[in-house]
Amino acid sequence: MVTPNEKVVYTVDDIMEILSVKRTTVHKWIKEGELKAVKIGRMLRIPKEFYDEFMRKNIIDKKR
């Protein structure tokens, strides 16, 4: 369970699993600026806020 002070952060693998896409797809989205990510050392992390924004723009808005 996540407490209010904890931030949810996804890995590229998490996004791959959640959206059932390939690693190259996630990296393409990040490279093109569609999915924002933060680089920590050599690893990419996607804060939940960035994931939610991506979903709103690409899933919800495209249904309208």
C-alpha positions as CSV (number, residue, x, y, z in Angstrom):
1,M,0.0,0.0,0.0
2,V,1.3,3.4,-0.9
3,T,1.1,6.1,1.8
4,P,0.3,9.7,0.9
5,N,3.9,10.8,1.1
6,E,5.2,8.0,-1.2
7,K,5.4,8.6,-5.0
8,V,4.5,5.8,-7.4
9,V,7.2,5.4,-10.0
10,Y,7.1,3.0,-12.9
11,T,10.0,1.3,-14.8
12,V,10.0,0.8,-18.5
13,D,9.3,-2.9,-17.8
14,D,6.2,-1.9,-15.7
15,I,4.8,0.2,-18.6
16,M,5.5,-2.7,-21.0
17,E,3.5,-5.0,-18.8
18,I,0.7,-2.6,-18.0
19,L,0.1,-1.6,-21.7
20,S,1.2,-4.9,-23.3
21,V,3.7,-3.3,-25.6
22,K,7.3,-3.9,-26.5
23,R,10.3,-2.2,-24.9
24,T,11.0,-0.4,-28.2
25,T,7.6,1.1,-28.2
26,V,8.0,2.5,-24.7
27,H,11.4,3.9,-25.6
28,K,9.9,5.4,-28.8
29,W,7.2,7.2,-26.8
30,I,9.9,8.6,-24.4
31,K,12.2,9.7,-27.3
32,E,9.3,11.4,-29.1
33,G,8.2,13.1,-25.9
34,E,4.8,11.4,-25.8
35,L,5.7,9.7,-22.5
36,K,7.7,11.8,-20.1
37,A,10.4,10.0,-18.1
38,V,13.2,10.9,-15.6
39,K,16.6,9.5,-16.0
40,I,18.2,8.3,-12.8
41,G,21.7,7.3,-13.5
42,R,21.4,5.1,-16.5
43,M,17.8,4.0,-15.7
44,L,14.5,5.6,-16.9
45,R,11.7,6.0,-14.4
46,I,8.2,7.2,-15.2
47,P,6.4,8.9,-12.3
48,K,2.7,8.1,-12.0
49,E,1.8,11.7,-12.9
50,F,3.6,11.3,-16.2
51,Y,1.9,8.0,-16.9
52,D,-1.5,9.4,-16.1
53,E,-0.9,12.4,-18.4
54,F,0.2,10.0,-21.2
55,M,-3.0,7.9,-20.7
56,R,-5.2,11.0,-20.7
57,K,-3.7,12.3,-24.0
58,N,-3.4,9.0,-25.8
59,I,-6.3,6.9,-24.6
60,I,-9.0,9.1,-23.3
61,D,-8.6,12.1,-25.6
62,K,-8.4,9.9,-28.8
63,K,-11.8,8.3,-27.9
64,R,-13.5,11.7,-28.3
